[in-house]
């Protein structure tokens, strides 16, 4: 089971000049052996580039991504992580989207493909991250 962070999907959709190759190759590699998952947070973040839900649903097709609803357990854990973040001098006033994505991956024992590993490493050390630094040997 592997969650895919919105930044990776957006890299491919927008053909990002820096990250397209890494993101598309990583998605291809892992989709060959694993089911890829998204949730409502990821869906919402990707949706900003679309004016019609039908077009978004075509891109996030069940053929490529399985949608998992966010449970109350995920929301609860995201809230607890937010408290840690605030105690660590975080300045946001409400839980960050990454906290819902990380909590979802953590509770399901899932890996996560992302380009932004720092916050996940800090608050969800139990989640196996698939990120560009791994490809550079760090």
N, CA, C and O atoms as a GROMACS GRO file, in nm:
protein
  552
    1UNK      N    1   0.085  -0.118   0.000
    1UNK     CA    2   0.000   0.000   0.000
    1UNK      C    3   0.089   0.123   0.000
    1UNK      O    4   0.176   0.138   0.085
    2UNK      N    5   0.065   0.212  -0.097
    2UNK     CA    6   0.147   0.333  -0.109
    2UNK      C    7   0.057   0.454  -0.136
    2UNK      O    8  -0.017   0.458  -0.234
    3UNK      N    9   0.067   0.552  -0.047
    3UNK     CA   10   0.000   0.680  -0.070
    3UNK      C   11   0.088   0.764  -0.162
    3UNK      O   12   0.211   0.751  -0.161
    4UNK      N   13   0.024   0.850  -0.240
    4UNK     CA   14   0.096   0.940  -0.329
    4UNK      C   15   0.060   1.083  -0.290
    4UNK      O   16  -0.057   1.122  -0.296
    5UNK      N   17   0.159   1.160  -0.250
    5UNK     CA   18   0.136   1.298  -0.211
    5UNK      C   19   0.101   1.381  -0.335
    5UNK      O   20   0.142   1.349  -0.446
    6UNK      N   21   0.024   1.486  -0.314
    6UNK     CA   22  -0.023   1.568  -0.425
    6UNK      C   23   0.090   1.630  -0.506
    6UNK      O   24   0.077   1.647  -0.627
    7UNK      N   25   0.203   1.663  -0.441
    7UNK     CA   26   0.311   1.727  -0.516
    7UNK      C   27   0.364   1.638  -0.627
    7UNK      O   28   0.405   1.688  -0.732
    8UNK      N   29   0.363   1.508  -0.607
    8UNK     CA   30   0.412   1.413  -0.708
    8UNK      C   31   0.313   1.406  -0.825
    8UNK      O   32   0.354   1.406  -0.941
    9UNK      N   33   0.185   1.401  -0.793
    9UNK     CA   34   0.083   1.398  -0.898
    9UNK      C   35   0.087   1.528  -0.978
    9UNK      O   36   0.079   1.527  -1.101
   10UNK      N   37   0.099   1.640  -0.908
   10UNK     CA   38   0.104   1.769  -0.976
   10UNK      C   39   0.228   1.783  -1.065
   10UNK      O   40   0.221   1.844  -1.171
   11UNK      N   41   0.340   1.727  -1.022
   11UNK     CA   42   0.461   1.729  -1.106
   11UNK      C   43   0.434   1.666  -1.242
   11UNK      O   44   0.475   1.718  -1.345
   12UNK      N   45   0.364   1.554  -1.240
   12UNK     CA   46   0.337   1.482  -1.364
   12UNK      C   47   0.233   1.557  -1.447
   12UNK      O   48   0.249   1.573  -1.568
   13UNK      N   49   0.127   1.603  -1.381
   13UNK     CA   50   0.021   1.674  -1.453
   13UNK      C   51   0.071   1.801  -1.520
   13UNK      O   52   0.031   1.833  -1.632
   14UNK      N   53   0.159   1.873  -1.452
   14UNK     CA   54   0.207   2.002  -1.504
   14UNK      C   55   0.338   1.990  -1.583
   14UNK      O   56   0.390   2.089  -1.634
   15UNK      N   57   0.389   1.867  -1.590
   15UNK     CA   58   0.518   1.843  -1.654
   15UNK      C   59   0.625   1.938  -1.596
   15UNK      O   60   0.698   2.005  -1.669
   16UNK      N   61   0.630   1.940  -1.464
   16UNK     CA   62   0.723   2.027  -1.393
   16UNK      C   63   0.864   2.009  -1.449
   16UNK      O   64   0.912   1.896  -1.459
   17UNK      N   65   0.932   2.119  -1.487
   17UNK     CA   66   1.063   2.107  -1.552
   17UNK      C   67   1.171   2.046  -1.462
   17UNK      O   68   1.268   1.989  -1.513
   18UNK      N   69   1.156   2.056  -1.333
   18UNK     CA   70   1.256   2.001  -1.242
   18UNK      C   71   1.220   1.860  -1.196
   18UNK      O   72   1.305   1.772  -1.190
   19UNK      N   73   1.094   1.838  -1.165
   19UNK     CA   74   1.054   1.715  -1.096
   19UNK      C   75   0.978   1.614  -1.182
   19UNK      O   76   0.953   1.502  -1.136
   20UNK      N   77   0.941   1.650  -1.304
   20UNK     CA   78   0.860   1.558  -1.386
   20UNK      C   79   0.926   1.422  -1.400
   20UNK      O   80   0.860   1.320  -1.379
   21UNK      N   81   1.052   1.417  -1.434
   21UNK     CA   82   1.117   1.287  -1.458
   21UNK      C   83   1.114   1.200  -1.332
   21UNK      O   84   1.074   1.084  -1.338
   22UNK      N   85   1.157   1.256  -1.220
   22UNK     CA   86   1.159   1.176  -1.096
   22UNK      C   87   1.019   1.130  -1.059
   22UNK      O   88   0.998   1.013  -1.028
   23UNK      N   89   0.923   1.221  -1.062
   23UNK     CA   90   0.788   1.187  -1.020
   23UNK      C   91   0.723   1.084  -1.112
   23UNK      O   92   0.663   0.988  -1.065
   24UNK      N   93   0.735   1.104  -1.241
   24UNK     CA   94   0.671   1.009  -1.335
   24UNK      C   95   0.738   0.872  -1.328
   24UNK      O   96   0.670   0.770  -1.331
   25UNK      N   97   0.871   0.869  -1.320
   25UNK     CA   98   0.941   0.740  -1.310
   25UNK      C   99   0.909   0.669  -1.179
   25UNK      O  100   0.893   0.546  -1.177
   26UNK      N  101   0.898   0.742  -1.071
   26UNK     CA  102   0.866   0.683  -0.942
   26UNK      C  103   0.724   0.628  -0.941
   26UNK      O  104   0.701   0.516  -0.894
   27UNK      N  105   0.629   0.704  -0.993
   27UNK     CA  106   0.492   0.653  -1.001
   27UNK      C  107   0.484   0.528  -1.087
   27UNK      O  108   0.417   0.431  -1.050
   28UNK      N  109   0.550   0.529  -1.200
   28UNK     CA  110   0.550   0.412  -1.289
   28UNK      C  111   0.609   0.292  -1.217
   28UNK      O  112   0.551   0.183  -1.218
   29UNK      N  113   0.723   0.310  -1.156
   29UNK     CA  114   0.792   0.201  -1.087
   29UNK      C  115   0.705   0.138  -0.978
   29UNK      O  116   0.691   0.015  -0.973
   30UNK      N  117   0.647   0.219  -0.893
   30UNK     CA  118   0.570   0.165  -0.781
   30UNK      C  119   0.432   0.117  -0.821
   30UNK      O  120   0.378   0.027  -0.758
   31UNK      N  121   0.374   0.175  -0.925
   31UNK     CA  122   0.242   0.129  -0.968
   31UNK      C  123   0.246  -0.008  -1.034
   31UNK      O  124   0.144  -0.076  -1.044
   32UNK      N  125   0.364  -0.049  -1.077
   32UNK     CA  126   0.376  -0.182  -1.138
   32UNK      C  127   0.364  -0.294  -1.036
   32UNK      O  128   0.326  -0.406  -1.071
   33UNK      N  129   0.395  -0.266  -0.910
   33UNK     CA  130   0.391  -0.371  -0.808
   33UNK      C  131   0.300  -0.340  -0.690
   33UNK      O  132   0.276  -0.427  -0.606
   34UNK      N  133   0.247  -0.218  -0.683
   34UNK     CA  134   0.166  -0.177  -0.569
   34UNK      C  135   0.043  -0.100  -0.615
   34UNK      O  136   0.040  -0.043  -0.724
   35UNK      N  137  -0.058  -0.100  -0.531
   35UNK     CA  138  -0.174  -0.015  -0.553
   35UNK      C  139  -0.139   0.123  -0.498
   35UNK      O  140  -0.081   0.132  -0.390
   36UNK      N  141  -0.173   0.229  -0.569
   36UNK     CA  142  -0.147   0.365  -0.526
   36UNK      C  143  -0.275   0.427  -0.471
   36UNK      O  144  -0.383   0.409  -0.527
   37UNK      N  145  -0.262   0.500  -0.358
   37UNK     CA  146  -0.378   0.553  -0.288
   37UNK      C  147  -0.370   0.704  -0.272
   37UNK      O  148  -0.263   0.763  -0.265
   38UNK      N  149  -0.489   0.764  -0.268
   38UNK     CA  150  -0.505   0.906  -0.236
   38UNK      C  151  -0.620   0.918  -0.138
   38UNK      O  152  -0.698   0.825  -0.118
   39UNK      N  153  -0.629   1.037  -0.075
   39UNK     CA  154  -0.744   1.064   0.011
   39UNK      C  155  -0.802   1.201  -0.025
   39UNK      O  156  -0.760   1.262  -0.124
   40UNK      N  157  -0.896   1.249   0.054
   40UNK     CA  158  -0.965   1.375   0.021
   40UNK      C  159  -0.871   1.495   0.022
   40UNK      O  160  -0.890   1.589  -0.055
   41UNK      N  161  -0.770   1.493   0.109
   41UNK     CA  162  -0.675   1.604   0.114
   41UNK      C  163  -0.596   1.611  -0.016
   41UNK      O  164  -0.582   1.717  -0.075
   42UNK      N  165  -0.545   1.498  -0.059
   42UNK     CA  166  -0.468   1.491  -0.183
   42UNK      C  167  -0.558   1.531  -0.301
   42UNK      O  168  -0.517   1.606  -0.389
   43UNK      N  169  -0.680   1.478  -0.301
   43UNK     CA  170  -0.776   1.510  -0.406
   43UNK      C  171  -0.798   1.662  -0.413
   43UNK      O  172  -0.796   1.721  -0.521
   44UNK      N  173  -0.819   1.725  -0.297
   44UNK     CA  174  -0.844   1.869  -0.292
   44UNK      C  175  -0.723   1.948  -0.343
   44UNK      O  176  -0.739   2.044  -0.418
   45UNK      N  177  -0.604   1.908  -0.302
   45UNK     CA  178  -0.484   1.980  -0.346
   45UNK      C  179  -0.463   1.970  -0.496
   45UNK      O  180  -0.421   2.067  -0.559
   46UNK      N  181  -0.492   1.856  -0.554
   46UNK     CA  182  -0.477   1.839  -0.698
   46UNK      C  183  -0.589   1.912  -0.773
   46UNK      O  184  -0.568   1.956  -0.886
   47UNK      N  185  -0.705   1.926  -0.712
   47UNK     CA  186  -0.822   1.984  -0.779
   47UNK      C  187  -0.805   2.130  -0.818
   47UNK      O  188  -0.878   2.178  -0.905
   48UNK      N  189  -0.712   2.200  -0.758
   48UNK     CA  190  -0.701   2.344  -0.786
   48UNK      C  191  -0.668   2.374  -0.931
   48UNK      O  192  -0.688   2.486  -0.978
   49UNK      N  193  -0.616   2.276  -1.003
   49UNK     CA  194  -0.582   2.296  -1.144
   49UNK      C  195  -0.696   2.263  -1.240
   49UNK      O  196  -0.677   2.264  -1.361
   50UNK      N  197  -0.814   2.233  -1.186
   50UNK     CA  198  -0.925   2.188  -1.270
   50UNK      C  199  -1.048   2.275  -1.249
   50UNK      O  200  -1.074   2.321  -1.138
   51UNK      N  201  -1.123   2.297  -1.356
   51UNK     CA  202  -1.248   2.370  -1.343
   51UNK      C  203  -1.368   2.274  -1.340
   51UNK      O  204  -1.476   2.312  -1.296
   52UNK      N  205  -1.347   2.150  -1.386
   52UNK     CA  206  -1.456   2.052  -1.386
   52UNK      C  207  -1.413   1.925  -1.313
   52UNK      O  208  -1.304   1.872  -1.337
   53UNK      N  209  -1.500   1.877  -1.225
   53UNK     CA  210  -1.470   1.757  -1.147
   53UNK      C  211  -1.451   1.634  -1.236
   53UNK      O  212  -1.373   1.545  -1.204
   54UNK      N  213  -1.522   1.631  -1.347
   54UNK     CA  214  -1.509   1.517  -1.438
   54UNK      C  215  -1.367   1.504  -1.494
   54UNK      O  216  -1.315   1.394  -1.508
   55UNK      N  217  -1.306   1.618  -1.524
   55UNK     CA  218  -1.168   1.616  -1.575
   55UNK      C  219  -1.071   1.567  -1.468
   55UNK      O  220  -0.980   1.490  -1.496
   56UNK      N  221  -1.092   1.612  -1.345
   56UNK     CA  222  -1.008   1.566  -1.235
   56UNK      C  223  -1.025   1.417  -1.212
   56UNK      O  224  -0.928   1.345  -1.193
   57UNK      N  225  -1.150   1.371  -1.214
   57UNK     CA  226  -1.175   1.229  -1.192
   57UNK      C  227  -1.114   1.141  -1.299
   57UNK      O  228  -1.079   1.026  -1.275
   58UNK      N  229  -1.101   1.196  -1.418
   58UNK     CA  230  -1.034   1.122  -1.525
   58UNK      C  231  -0.885   1.105  -1.494
   58UNK      O  232  -0.830   0.997  -1.516
   59UNK      N  233  -0.822   1.209  -1.446
   59UNK     CA  234  -0.680   1.204  -1.411
   59UNK      C  235  -0.657   1.114  -1.289
   59UNK      O  236  -0.563   1.035  -1.286
   60UNK      N  237  -0.744   1.127  -1.189
   60UNK     CA  238  -0.731   1.048  -1.067
   60UNK      C  239  -0.817   0.922  -1.075
   60UNK      O  240  -0.879   0.881  -0.977
   61UNK      N  241  -0.820   0.866  -1.190
   61UNK     CA  242  -0.902   0.749  -1.220
   61UNK      C  243  -0.871   0.632  -1.126
   61UNK      O  244  -0.756   0.611  -1.088
   62UNK      N  245  -0.974   0.555  -1.088
   62UNK     CA  246  -0.952   0.435  -1.008
   62UNK      C  247  -0.858   0.334  -1.075
   62UNK      O  248  -0.805   0.244  -1.010
   63UNK      N  249  -0.839   0.350  -1.204
   63UNK     CA  250  -0.743   0.265  -1.275
   63UNK      C  251  -0.601   0.290  -1.223
   63UNK      O  252  -0.517   0.201  -1.225
   64UNK      N  253  -0.576   0.412  -1.178
   64UNK     CA  254  -0.443   0.451  -1.130
   64UNK      C  255  -0.435   0.470  -0.979
   64UNK      O  256  -0.337   0.431  -0.915
   65UNK      N  257  -0.540   0.529  -0.923
   65UNK     CA  258  -0.539   0.564  -0.780
   65UNK      C  259  -0.667   0.515  -0.713
   65UNK      O  260  -0.777   0.532  -0.765
   66UNK      N  261  -0.650   0.454  -0.598
   66UNK     CA  262  -0.768   0.417  -0.520
   66UNK      C  263  -0.790   0.524  -0.414
   66UNK      O  264  -0.697   0.564  -0.344
   67UNK      N  265  -0.913   0.568  -0.403
   67UNK     CA  266  -0.950   0.671  -0.307
   67UNK      C  267  -0.987   0.606  -0.174
   67UNK      O  268  -1.067   0.512  -0.169
   68UNK      N  269  -0.928   0.657  -0.065
   68UNK     CA  270  -0.963   0.610   0.069
   68UNK      C  271  -1.018   0.727   0.149
   68UNK      O  272  -0.952   0.830   0.160
   69UNK      N  273  -1.138   0.713   0.206
   69UNK     CA  274  -1.193   0.822   0.287
   69UNK      C  275  -1.112   0.839   0.416
   69UNK      O  276  -1.049   0.745   0.464
   70UNK      N  277  -1.116   0.958   0.468
   70UNK     CA  278  -1.045   0.989   0.592
   70UNK      C  279  -1.135   0.951   0.709
   70UNK      O  280  -1.247   1.000   0.722
   71UNK      N  281  -1.085   0.864   0.792
   71UNK     CA  282  -1.162   0.818   0.909
   71UNK      C  283  -1.147   0.914   1.026
   71UNK      O  284  -1.061   1.002   1.024
   72UNK      N  285  -1.231   0.896   1.127
   72UNK     CA  286  -1.218   0.979   1.248
   72UNK      C  287  -1.086   0.948   1.318
   72UNK      O  288  -1.030   1.036   1.384
   73UNK      N  289  -1.036   0.827   1.306
   73UNK     CA  290  -0.907   0.792   1.366
   73UNK      C  291  -0.794   0.871   1.301
   73UNK      O  292  -0.702   0.917   1.369
   74UNK      N  293  -0.800   0.885   1.170
   74UNK     CA  294  -0.699   0.964   1.098
   74UNK      C  295  -0.708   1.110   1.142
   74UNK      O  296  -0.606   1.173   1.170
   75UNK      N  297  -0.829   1.164   1.147
   75UNK     CA  298  -0.848   1.302   1.188
   75UNK      C  299  -0.799   1.324   1.331
   75UNK      O  300  -0.738   1.427   1.361
   76UNK      N  301  -0.825   1.228   1.420
   76UNK     CA  302  -0.780   1.239   1.559
   76UNK      C  303  -0.628   1.244   1.566
   76UNK      O  304  -0.571   1.330   1.635
   77UNK      N  305  -0.562   1.152   1.495
   77UNK     CA  306  -0.416   1.150   1.495
   77UNK      C  307  -0.360   1.279   1.434
   77UNK      O  308  -0.262   1.333   1.485
   78UNK      N  309  -0.421   1.327   1.328
   78UNK     CA  310  -0.376   1.453   1.268
   78UNK      C  311  -0.384   1.567   1.369
   78UNK      O  312  -0.296   1.652   1.374
   79UNK      N  313  -0.489   1.569   1.449
   79UNK     CA  314  -0.504   1.670   1.554
   79UNK      C  315  -0.396   1.658   1.660
   79UNK      O  316  -0.342   1.759   1.706
   80UNK      N  317  -0.363   1.535   1.700
   80UNK     CA  318  -0.258   1.514   1.801
   80UNK      C  319  -0.121   1.556   1.747
   80UNK      O  320  -0.040   1.613   1.821
   81UNK      N  321  -0.096   1.530   1.621
   81UNK     CA  322   0.030   1.571   1.560
   81UNK      C  323   0.035   1.723   1.550
   81UNK      O  324   0.142   1.782   1.566
   82UNK      N  325  -0.078   1.786   1.523
   82UNK     CA  326  -0.083   1.931   1.519
   82UNK      C  327  -0.043   1.991   1.653
   82UNK      O  328   0.027   2.092   1.658
   83UNK      N  329  -0.087   1.930   1.762
   83UNK     CA  330  -0.048   1.977   1.896
   83UNK      C  331   0.104   1.970   1.911
   83UNK      O  332   0.165   2.063   1.963
   84UNK      N  333   0.165   1.861   1.866
   84UNK     CA  334   0.312   1.850   1.871
   84UNK      C  335   0.376   1.962   1.789
   84UNK      O  336   0.471   2.027   1.833
   85UNK      N  337   0.324   1.984   1.671
   85UNK     CA  338   0.374   2.090   1.582
   85UNK      C  339   0.370   2.225   1.652
   85UNK      O  340   0.467   2.300   1.649
   86UNK      N  341   0.258   2.257   1.715
   86UNK     CA  342   0.245   2.385   1.785
   86UNK      C  343   0.345   2.395   1.900
   86UNK      O  344   0.403   2.501   1.924
   87UNK      N  345   0.365   2.284   1.973
   87UNK     CA  346   0.462   2.281   2.083
   87UNK      C  347   0.605   2.300   2.031
   87UNK      O  348   0.692   2.347   2.104
   88UNK      N  349   0.627   2.264   1.905
   88UNK     CA  350   0.758   2.282   1.841
   88UNK      C  351   0.768   2.419   1.774
   88UNK      O  352   0.850   2.438   1.684
   89UNK      N  353   0.687   2.512   1.816
   89UNK     CA  354   0.687   2.650   1.766
   89UNK      C  355   0.627   2.665   1.628
   89UNK      O  356   0.656   2.762   1.558
   90UNK      N  357   0.544   2.570   1.586
   90UNK     CA  358   0.475   2.586   1.458
   90UNK      C  359   0.378   2.703   1.467
   90UNK      O  360   0.318   2.724   1.571
   91UNK      N  361   0.363   2.778   1.360
   91UNK     CA  362   0.283   2.899   1.364
   91UNK      C  363   0.148   2.890   1.296
   91UNK      O  364   0.072   2.987   1.299
   92UNK      N  365   0.114   2.778   1.236
   92UNK     CA  366  -0.017   2.764   1.172
   92UNK      C  367  -0.124   2.749   1.279
   92UNK      O  368  -0.097   2.702   1.389
   93UNK      N  369  -0.245   2.791   1.246
   93UNK     CA  370  -0.354   2.791   1.343
   93UNK      C  371  -0.446   2.670   1.334
   93UNK      O  372  -0.530   2.649   1.421
   94UNK      N  373  -0.430   2.591   1.230
   94UNK     CA  374  -0.512   2.470   1.216
   94UNK      C  375  -0.426   2.359   1.155
   94UNK      O  376  -0.323   2.387   1.094
   95UNK      N  377  -0.468   2.234   1.173
   95UNK     CA  378  -0.386   2.122   1.122
   95UNK      C  379  -0.356   2.136   0.973
   95UNK      O  380  -0.442   2.171   0.893
   96UNK      N  381  -0.233   2.108   0.940
   96UNK     CA  382  -0.186   2.117   0.802
   96UNK      C  383  -0.230   1.996   0.721
   96UNK      O  384  -0.247   1.888   0.777
   97UNK      N  385  -0.250   2.012   0.591
   97UNK     CA  386  -0.288   1.898   0.508
   97UNK      C  387  -0.191   1.780   0.522
   97UNK      O  388  -0.234   1.664   0.522
   98UNK      N  389  -0.062   1.808   0.533
   98UNK     CA  390   0.036   1.699   0.548
   98UNK      C  391   0.007   1.614   0.671
   98UNK      O  392   0.038   1.494   0.671
   99UNK      N  393  -0.052   1.673   0.775
   99UNK     CA  394  -0.081   1.595   0.895
   99UNK      C  395  -0.189   1.491   0.869
   99UNK      O  396  -0.184   1.382   0.925
  100UNK      N  397  -0.287   1.524   0.785
  100UNK     CA  398  -0.391   1.427   0.750
  100UNK      C  399  -0.335   1.317   0.659
  100UNK      O  400  -0.368   1.200   0.676
  101UNK      N  401  -0.250   1.355   0.565
  101UNK     CA  402  -0.189   1.257   0.475
  101UNK      C  403  -0.096   1.166   0.554
  101UNK      O  404  -0.101   1.044   0.539
  102UNK      N  405  -0.010   1.224   0.638
  102UNK     CA  406   0.082   1.145   0.718
  102UNK      C  407   0.010   1.054   0.816
  102UNK      O  408   0.048   0.939   0.833
  103UNK      N  409  -0.094   1.106   0.882
  103UNK     CA  410  -0.171   1.025   0.976
  103UNK      C  411  -0.238   0.908   0.904
  103UNK      O  412  -0.242   0.797   0.957
  104UNK      N  413  -0.290   0.933   0.785
  104UNK     CA  414  -0.355   0.826   0.708
  104UNK      C  415  -0.254   0.716   0.674
  104UNK      O  416  -0.281   0.598   0.693
  105UNK      N  417  -0.139   0.757   0.624
  105UNK     CA  418  -0.035   0.658   0.591
  105UNK      C  419   0.011   0.584   0.716
  105UNK      O  420   0.031   0.462   0.712
  106UNK      N  421   0.028   0.655   0.826
  106UNK     CA  422   0.076   0.593   0.950
  106UNK      C  423  -0.023   0.489   1.002
  106UNK      O  424   0.017   0.378   1.038
  107UNK      N  425  -0.150   0.524   1.007
  107UNK     CA  426  -0.249   0.431   1.062
  107UNK      C  427  -0.271   0.309   0.974
  107UNK      O  428  -0.309   0.203   1.024
  108UNK      N  429  -0.248   0.324   0.846
  108UNK     CA  430  -0.265   0.210   0.755
  108UNK      C  431  -0.136   0.132   0.734
  108UNK      O  432  -0.136   0.028   0.667
  109UNK      N  433  -0.026   0.181   0.792
  109UNK     CA  434   0.103   0.114   0.770
  109UNK      C  435   0.149   0.127   0.627
  109UNK      O  436   0.217   0.038   0.575
  110UNK      N  437   0.114   0.236   0.564
  110UNK     CA  438   0.144   0.259   0.422
  110UNK      C  439   0.274   0.334   0.405
  110UNK      O  440   0.319   0.406   0.495
  111UNK      N  441   0.335   0.318   0.289
  111UNK     CA  442   0.446   0.403   0.247
  111UNK      C  443   0.387   0.529   0.185
  111UNK      O  444   0.266   0.535   0.159
  112UNK      N  445   0.472   0.629   0.162
  112UNK     CA  446   0.426   0.754   0.104
  112UNK      C  447   0.529   0.805   0.004
  112UNK      O  448   0.646   0.822   0.038
  113UNK      N  449   0.484   0.829  -0.119
  113UNK     CA  450   0.569   0.892  -0.221
  113UNK      C  451   0.547   1.042  -0.209
  113UNK      O  452   0.435   1.091  -0.223
  114UNK      N  453   0.656   1.115  -0.183
  114UNK     CA  454   0.648   1.259  -0.167
  114UNK      C  455   0.782   1.323  -0.202
  114UNK      O  456   0.886   1.257  -0.200
  115UNK      N  457   0.778   1.451  -0.236
  115UNK     CA  458   0.903   1.526  -0.252
  115UNK      C  459   0.938   1.601  -0.126
  115UNK      O  460   1.053   1.642  -0.109
  116UNK      N  461   0.843   1.619  -0.036
  116UNK     CA  462   0.864   1.698   0.085
  116UNK      C  463   0.872   1.606   0.206
  116UNK      O  464   0.772   1.581   0.273
  117UNK      N  465   0.989   1.557   0.232
  117UNK     CA  466   1.002   1.454   0.335
  117UNK      C  467   1.025   1.508   0.476
  117UNK      O  468   1.000   1.436   0.572
  118UNK      N  469   1.072   1.631   0.492
  118UNK     CA  470   1.112   1.680   0.624
  118UNK      C  471   1.000   1.673   0.727
  118UNK      O  472   1.019   1.617   0.835
  119UNK      N  473   0.884   1.730   0.697
  119UNK     CA  474   0.774   1.730   0.794
  119UNK      C  475   0.727   1.587   0.823
  119UNK      O  476   0.696   1.554   0.937
  120UNK      N  477   0.722   1.504   0.721
  120UNK     CA  478   0.679   1.365   0.745
  120UNK      C  479   0.780   1.292   0.833
  120UNK      O  480   0.740   1.218   0.923
  121UNK      N  481   0.909   1.313   0.807
  121UNK     CA  482   1.012   1.248   0.890
  121UNK      C  483   1.001   1.294   1.035
  121UNK      O  484   1.017   1.214   1.128
  122UNK      N  485   0.973   1.421   1.054
  122UNK     CA  486   0.965   1.477   1.189
  122UNK      C  487   0.844   1.423   1.265
  122UNK      O  488   0.858   1.382   1.381
  123UNK      N  489   0.729   1.423   1.204
  123UNK     CA  490   0.605   1.391   1.275
  123UNK      C  491   0.552   1.249   1.252
  123UNK      O  492   0.468   1.202   1.328
  124UNK      N  493   0.600   1.183   1.149
  124UNK     CA  494   0.554   1.047   1.120
  124UNK      C  495   0.674   0.957   1.090
  124UNK      O  496   0.686   0.906   0.978
  125UNK      N  497   0.763   0.938   1.185
  125UNK     CA  498   0.884   0.859   1.158
  125UNK      C  499   0.855   0.713   1.125
  125UNK      O  500   0.940   0.644   1.069
  126UNK      N  501   0.736   0.666   1.159
  126UNK     CA  502   0.700   0.527   1.130
  126UNK      C  503   0.659   0.505   0.984
  126UNK      O  504   0.648   0.391   0.939
  127UNK      N  505   0.636   0.613   0.910
  127UNK     CA  506   0.595   0.601   0.770
  127UNK      C  507   0.719   0.589   0.682
  127UNK      O  508   0.810   0.672   0.689
  128UNK      N  509   0.722   0.485   0.601
  128UNK     CA  510   0.832   0.468   0.506
  128UNK      C  511   0.811   0.567   0.392
  128UNK      O  512   0.710   0.564   0.323
  129UNK      N  513   0.909   0.655   0.374
  129UNK     CA  514   0.900   0.757   0.270
  129UNK      C  515   0.977   0.716   0.146
  129UNK      O  516   1.086   0.659   0.153
  130UNK      N  517   0.918   0.746   0.032
  130UNK     CA  518   0.982   0.730  -0.097
  130UNK      C  519   0.997   0.872  -0.149
  130UNK      O  520   0.899   0.937  -0.184
  131UNK      N  521   1.122   0.920  -0.154
  131UNK     CA  522   1.146   1.060  -0.186
  131UNK      C  523   1.278   1.074  -0.261
  131UNK      O  524   1.359   0.982  -0.261
  132UNK      N  525   1.299   1.189  -0.326
  132UNK     CA  526   1.418   1.206  -0.411
  132UNK      C  527   1.551   1.187  -0.338
  132UNK      O  528   1.647   1.140  -0.399
  133UNK      N  529   1.558   1.223  -0.210
  133UNK     CA  530   1.684   1.207  -0.138
  133UNK      C  531   1.728   1.061  -0.133
  133UNK      O  532   1.848   1.032  -0.128
  134UNK      N  533   1.633   0.970  -0.133
  134UNK     CA  534   1.668   0.827  -0.133
  134UNK      C  535   1.742   0.790  -0.259
  134UNK      O  536   1.834   0.708  -0.256
  135UNK      N  537   1.704   0.851  -0.370
  135UNK     CA  538   1.770   0.820  -0.497
  135UNK      C  539   1.910   0.879  -0.503
  135UNK      O  540   1.990   0.840  -0.588
  136UNK      N  541   1.940   0.973  -0.414
  136UNK     CA  542   2.073   1.034  -0.410
  136UNK      C  543   2.160   0.969  -0.303
  136UNK      O  544   2.274   1.011  -0.282
  137UNK      N  545   2.106   0.867  -0.234
  137UNK     CA  546   2.185   0.794  -0.136
  137UNK      C  547   2.179   0.849   0.005
  137UNK      O  548   2.261   0.812   0.088
  138UNK      N  549   2.081   0.938   0.035
  138UNK     CA  550   2.070   0.989   0.172
  138UNK      C  551   1.953   0.926   0.244
  138UNK      O  552   1.928   0.957   0.360
   0.00000   0.00000   0.00000
